Amino acid sequence: MAFDLDLNSSEARRGEPSSPWAFIKGSRTLVVSRRNPLFAINRSTDTVEDAPVTATVDLAALRHNARILQDWAGETELMAVIKADAYGHGILPVARTLRDEGIRHFGVARLAEGIHLREQGHTARILVLGAPSPAKVPHYVDHDLDLTVSSADIAAAVVRHARPGAPIRVHVKVDTGMGRLGLSPEDVSAVVSRLTQTSGVHLAGLWTHFATADAPGSAFAQTQLDRFQAVVEDLDGAVEHVHAANTGALLTIGEPAHDFSPSLIRSGIGLYGLAATPELSARLNLRPAMQLTARVTQLKTVPAGTPISYGARWQAPHRTRIATLGAGYGDGYPRLCSGRATVRLGGAGCPVVGTICMDMCMVDLGPPDQSPATRVERGDEAILFGPSGPTVYDVAQWSETIPYEICCGVSPRVPRRYVDPKEESESALHAAQVSTSEV
């Protein structure tokens, strides 16, 4: 089954401006009124059928990865991290799929993400991992969200806003070596004591985050683990949940991460079929859930010496066939891939040539009378990354970054197409049963 999110729904229209605004590019001006359906919270207005670029998300792969990670975690529950629009995969479809898979805990980065889930009827536990604004603490209570206490001033704000009968659920974060958010280990006890002595505060969790857990055998990760374990032992069971491991730690630290009996493991990138390296994801047989494709919008045969794209940095070495694809860095296909990447088109790997533009990129199909040029037509889809083409790891390497950034960087203007082979099989089975019963 494949489906699109309804971008003309009341949910989408809530983001419309109260007065008209203008979009100007070159000599063209498009005035967008409040009622204009082209405006939908900066989301794509293309359908999957006519979109120049599409991100296809495999919900069956998502379920597969969740089951693999849960098996690896044993009796410890997963917290599904779905921040940044579920790493670009779409927060609502991902949350629904994982909820139906039995996951009861979710993590987001921002208060707005948690509120959005609540407004869409999501009832599971949601922890906002980022540091809250002290003035916004009441919003966490209003929307039944768990907040992170990562500093003394946030703890003071929690105490100040606490009210009996409407408890504020908090997870205290310990900085064991990341050097980012969190209380120093020696300050945790005093803060926890103040929180637990305040009526209207529920100490729901204690957590930390590893800096080097993606590296197998990391001595520093073990040092962080030892520091955290000392804090846990000092609190002697005063908290409901204890969690430290992310996907990387789950795969590389292994059994030592279980010395303090965590009740949760935060899994983000692994749910989407990826890890810091392809070797780590291969260990678990994870399946990438996203594929990014772009349509051929124009084909042309150019003579030798023809420059392609901005700066004329690439020139055709011989008479060749050039395909222009409807995807560029404005869609999340990195400009650094220029002259480095290949795409899967016409059954072959074709090099990206010239500078990648905001909305387009060009690929060289080779001599016009040879394959793959002879097999490619306007409207055909090229795979930019995905299980059937170059991988996310390839694109990350070409653009000198990490796979996390590639997935998160797929623009909101790119329509998401959700496929679910399980539902397709069940629908086909149901249709067959109906057909048989009618005979």
C-alpha positions in Angstrom: 0.0 0.0 0.0 1.2 3.5 -0.8 -0.3 6.7 0.5 0.4 10.5 0.6 -0.2 12.8 3.5 -3.1 15.2 2.8 -1.4 18.6 2.7 -4.7 20.5 2.1 -6.1 19.3 5.4 -6.9 21.6 8.3 -3.7 20.4 10.0 -1.6 21.6 7.0 -3.5 24.9 6.8 -2.8 25.8 10.4 0.6 27.2 9.2 -0.9 29.7 6.7 0.1 33.4 7.1 -2.6 35.9 8.2 -1.8 38.1 5.3 -0.7 37.5 1.7 3.0 37.2 1.0 5.1 37.2 -2.2 7.6 34.8 -3.7 10.0 36.5 -6.1 12.5 34.7 -8.4 14.0 36.5 -11.3 11.3 38.5 -13.0 8.4 36.3 -11.8 6.3 37.2 -8.7 3.8 34.7 -7.2 1.4 36.2 -4.7 0.2 33.6 -2.3 -3.0 34.5 -0.4 -4.2 32.9 2.8 -6.6 30.7 0.9 -4.1 29.6 -1.8 -3.7 25.8 -1.6 -0.1 26.2 -2.7 0.8 27.2 0.8 1.0 24.3 3.2 3.5 24.8 6.1 6.4 24.7 3.6 5.5 21.2 2.6 5.4 19.7 -0.9 2.3 20.4 -3.0 3.4 17.8 -5.6 1.7 14.4 -5.7 4.0 11.4 -5.9 2.8 10.8 -9.5 4.0 14.2 -10.8 6.8 15.1 -8.3 10.2 15.7 -9.8 11.7 14.1 -6.7 10.2 11.7 -4.2 11.3 10.1 -0.9 9.9 6.6 -0.6 9.7 5.3 3.0 9.3 1.5 3.5 7.3 1.0 6.7 7.9 -2.8 6.6 11.7 -2.0 6.8 10.9 0.2 9.8 9.1 -2.6 11.6 11.9 -5.0 10.7 14.5 -2.8 12.2 12.5 -2.2 15.4 12.2 -5.9 15.9 15.9 -6.5 15.3 16.8 -3.8 17.7 14.3 -5.0 20.3 15.7 -8.6 20.0 19.2 -7.2 20.5 18.1 -5.2 23.5 16.5 -8.2 25.2 14.1 -7.3 28.0 15.1 -3.7 27.9 12.5 -1.5 26.2 13.3 0.7 23.2 12.7 4.4 23.2 12.1 5.3 19.6 13.9 8.6 18.8 11.8 10.4 16.2 13.2 13.9 16.4 13.8 16.0 13.2 10.7 14.6 11.5 11.8 11.1 12.3 15.2 11.7 10.8 13.5 13.0 7.7 11.2 9.9 7.3 8.0 11.6 8.6 7.2 11.8 12.3 3.5 10.9 12.2 3.6 7.8 9.9 6.8 6.6 11.8 5.2 7.2 15.2 2.1 5.3 14.2 4.0 2.4 12.8 6.2 2.0 15.8 3.3 2.4 18.2 1.5 -0.4 16.5 4.7 -2.4 16.8 4.4 -2.1 20.6 6.9 0.7 21.3 5.7 2.7 24.3 8.4 5.4 24.7 9.3 8.0 22.2 12.0 10.7 22.2 11.9 14.1 20.4 14.3 17.1 20.5 11.9 20.0 20.7 8.8 20.9 22.7 6.9 21.7 19.4 7.5 18.1 18.2 6.0 16.7 21.3 3.0 19.0 21.2 2.5 18.1 17.5 2.4 14.4 18.4 -0.1 15.0 21.2 -2.4 17.1 19.0 -2.4 14.2 16.5 -3.6 11.8 19.2 -0.3 10.2 20.1 -0.7 8.9 23.7 2.6 7.1 24.5 5.2 8.5 26.7 7.2 11.3 25.0 10.5 12.6 26.4 11.8 15.9 25.0 15.5 15.4 24.9 16.5 19.0 24.4 16.9 21.6 27.1 13.6 23.4 27.8 13.1 27.1 28.2 12.4 27.6 31.9 9.4 29.8 31.0 7.9 26.9 28.9 7.9 24.3 31.7 4.0 24.5 32.2 3.6 23.5 28.5 5.1 20.1 29.4 2.5 19.5 32.0 -0.3 20.8 29.7 0.7 18.2 27.1 1.8 15.4 29.3 5.4 15.5 28.1 8.5 14.4 30.0 11.2 17.1 30.1 14.9 17.0 30.5 16.6 18.6 33.5 20.1 19.3 32.3 21.1 22.2 34.5 20.4 23.7 37.9 18.4 26.6 36.5 16.1 24.2 34.7 15.7 22.3 38.0 14.8 25.6 39.7 12.2 26.4 37.1 10.6 22.9 37.5 10.4 23.5 41.3 9.0 26.9 40.8 6.2 25.7 38.4 5.4 22.5 40.3 1.8 22.1 41.4 0.3 19.2 43.4 -2.1 17.1 41.4 -0.4 17.9 38.1 3.1 16.4 38.3 5.9 17.5 36.1 7.7 14.3 34.8 11.4 14.9 34.5 14.5 13.0 33.3 17.7 14.3 34.8 20.6 14.3 32.3 24.2 13.7 33.4 27.1 14.9 31.4 29.6 12.0 31.7 31.8 13.2 28.9 29.9 14.5 25.9 30.5 18.1 27.0 27.1 19.3 25.8 23.9 19.3 27.9 23.8 17.8 31.4 24.7 18.1 35.0 28.2 17.1 36.2 28.1 13.8 38.1 29.0 15.5 41.4 26.0 17.9 41.1 23.4 15.3 40.4 22.6 14.2 43.9 21.8 17.7 45.2 19.5 18.4 42.2 17.7 15.1 42.5 17.2 15.6 46.2 15.6 19.0 45.5 13.4 17.6 42.8 12.2 14.6 44.8 11.4 16.8 47.8 9.1 19.0 45.8 5.4 18.1 45.6 4.3 18.0 42.0 7.6 16.6 40.6 8.0 13.0 39.4 11.5 11.8 38.8 10.8 9.7 35.7 14.4 9.1 34.5 18.1 9.5 34.7 20.1 9.5 31.5 23.4 10.3 29.7 24.7 10.3 26.1 27.9 8.7 24.8 30.4 10.6 22.7 32.3 7.7 21.1 29.9 4.7 21.3 30.0 4.2 17.5 33.6 3.1 17.8 33.9 -0.6 18.9 36.0 -1.0 22.0 36.1 2.7 22.8 37.9 3.2 26.1 36.2 6.6 26.6 32.7 5.1 26.2 33.5 2.7 29.0 34.8 5.6 31.1 31.5 7.4 30.5 29.6 4.3 31.4 31.6 3.9 34.6 30.8 7.5 35.6 27.1 7.0 34.9 27.0 3.8 36.8 28.5 5.5 39.9 25.7 8.1 39.7 23.0 5.4 39.4 24.4 3.5 42.4 24.5 6.7 44.4 20.8 7.4 43.8 20.0 3.8 44.8 16.8 3.3 42.8 15.3 6.7 43.2 14.4 7.0 39.5 11.8 5.2 37.4 13.9 4.8 34.2 17.6 4.7 33.6 18.9 5.0 30.0 22.3 5.6 28.4 22.7 3.5 25.2 21.8 4.8 21.8 21.9 2.6 18.7 25.7 2.8 18.5 26.2 1.9 22.2 23.7 -1.0 21.8 25.8 -2.4 19.0 29.3 -1.7 20.3 29.3 -1.7 24.1 27.1 -4.7 24.5 26.9 -6.4 27.8 28.7 -3.8 29.9 25.9 -1.4 29.2 23.6 -3.6 31.1 25.6 -3.6 34.4 23.2 -1.0 35.9 20.0 -2.6 34.5 18.7 0.1 32.2 15.0 0.2 31.6 15.3 2.0 28.3 17.5 2.1 25.2 17.2 5.1 23.0 17.3 4.0 19.3 17.2 6.6 16.5 19.3 6.0 13.4 19.0 2.2 13.7 15.3 2.3 13.4 15.7 3.7 9.9 18.1 1.0 8.9 21.4 2.8 9.4 24.2 3.2 11.8 27.4 5.3 11.9 29.1 2.9 9.5 27.7 0.3 7.0 29.6 -2.4 8.9 27.6 -1.7 12.1 24.3 -1.9 10.3 25.3 -5.0 8.5 25.9 -6.7 11.8 22.2 -6.6 12.5 20.9 -7.0 9.0 19.2 -3.6 9.2 17.2 -2.4 6.2 17.4 1.2 5.0 13.9 2.6 5.1 14.2 5.5 2.7 14.9 5.8 -1.0 15.3 9.1 -2.8 14.5 9.2 -6.5 14.3 12.0 -9.1 12.7 12.1 -12.5 14.3 12.8 -15.8 12.9 16.2 -16.7 14.9 16.7 -20.0 17.2 14.8 -22.2 19.6 16.3 -24.7 22.6 15.2 -26.8 25.5 17.6 -26.6 28.7 17.8 -28.7 32.2 17.5 -27.2 33.3 20.5 -25.3 29.8 21.5 -24.2 29.8 23.0 -20.7 27.3 21.8 -18.2 25.9 23.8 -15.2 27.1 26.8 -13.2 30.7 27.8 -13.6 31.1 25.6 -16.7 33.4 23.4 -14.5 32.5 20.3 -16.5 32.6 19.9 -20.3 31.5 17.0 -22.3 34.6 15.0 -23.3 32.8 13.6 -26.4 29.4 13.6 -27.9 27.1 12.4 -25.1 23.6 12.3 -23.8 22.8 14.4 -20.7 19.8 13.8 -18.5 18.6 16.6 -16.3 17.0 15.4 -13.0 14.5 17.2 -10.9 16.4 17.2 -7.7 19.0 19.6 -6.3 20.5 20.8 -3.0 17.1 22.5 -2.3 15.7 19.0 -2.0 18.6 17.8 0.2 20.8 16.3 -2.5 24.2 17.8 -1.4 26.0 20.2 -3.6 29.3 18.6 -2.5 28.2 15.5 -4.6 28.9 17.5 -7.7 31.4 15.6 -9.9 31.6 12.8 -7.3 28.3 11.0 -7.1 26.6 8.5 -9.3 22.9 7.7 -9.6 21.2 4.5 -10.8 19.4 5.2 -14.1 18.7 3.0 -17.1 20.0 0.0 -15.3 23.5 1.5 -14.8 25.4 3.8 -12.6 25.6 7.2 -14.2 27.9 10.0 -13.0 26.6 13.3 -11.8 28.3 16.0 -13.9 28.6 19.7 -13.5 27.6 21.6 -10.4 24.4 20.4 -8.6 21.9 23.3 -8.7 19.2 24.1 -6.1 16.5 22.4 -8.0 18.3 20.2 -10.6 21.3 18.1 -11.3 22.7 16.6 -14.5 24.0 13.1 -15.2 26.0 11.8 -18.1 24.4 8.8 -19.9 27.3 8.3 -22.3 27.2 8.0 -26.1 23.6 8.5 -27.4 23.6 5.3 -29.4 24.7 3.1 -26.5 23.3 1.9 -23.2 22.2 3.3 -20.9 21.4 6.4 -23.0 19.2 4.3 -25.4 17.1 3.0 -22.5 16.4 6.3 -20.7 13.3 8.4 -21.5 11.9 11.6 -20.1 10.0 10.8 -16.8 12.1 7.9 -15.9 13.2 7.8 -12.2 16.9 7.9 -11.1 17.8 6.5 -7.7 19.9 9.1 -5.9 20.2 6.8 -2.8 18.4 3.8 -1.5 18.5 0.0 -1.3 18.5 -0.4 -5.1 21.1 2.2 -5.9 23.9 4.2 -4.3 23.6 3.9 -0.5 23.1 6.7 2.0 26.6 5.9 3.1 27.9 6.6 -0.4 26.1 10.0 -0.6 27.5 10.8 2.9 31.0 10.0 1.8 30.7 12.0 -1.4 29.5 15.0 0.5 31.9 14.6 3.4 29.3 14.1 6.1 27.4 11.4 8.0 24.4 9.4 7.0 22.3 11.1 9.7 22.6 14.4 7.9 21.7 13.0 4.5 18.3 11.6 5.8 17.5 14.6 7.9 18.4 16.9 5.1 15.7 15.7 2.7 13.7 18.8 2.3 10.1 19.2 3.4 9.2 20.1 -0.2 10.0 16.5 -1.2 6.8 14.5 -1.0 7.0 11.3 1.0 5.5 8.1 -0.4 4.8 5.5 2.2 4.9 1.8 1.1 4.0 -1.1 3.2 4.5 -4.6 1.6 2.7 -6.1 4.6 -0.5 -4.2 4.0 -0.2 -4.9 0.2 0.0 -8.6 0.9 -2.9 -8.5 3.4 -5.0 -6.5 0.9 -4.2 -9.0 -1.9 -5.1 -11.9 0.4 -8.4 -10.1 1.4 -9.2 -9.5 -2.3 -8.6 -13.2 -3.1 -10.8 -14.3 -0.3 -13.6 -12.0 -1.4 -13.2 -13.2 -4.9 -13.3 -16.8 -3.8 -16.4 -16.3 -1.6 -18.2 -14.7 -4.5 -17.7 -17.7 -6.8 
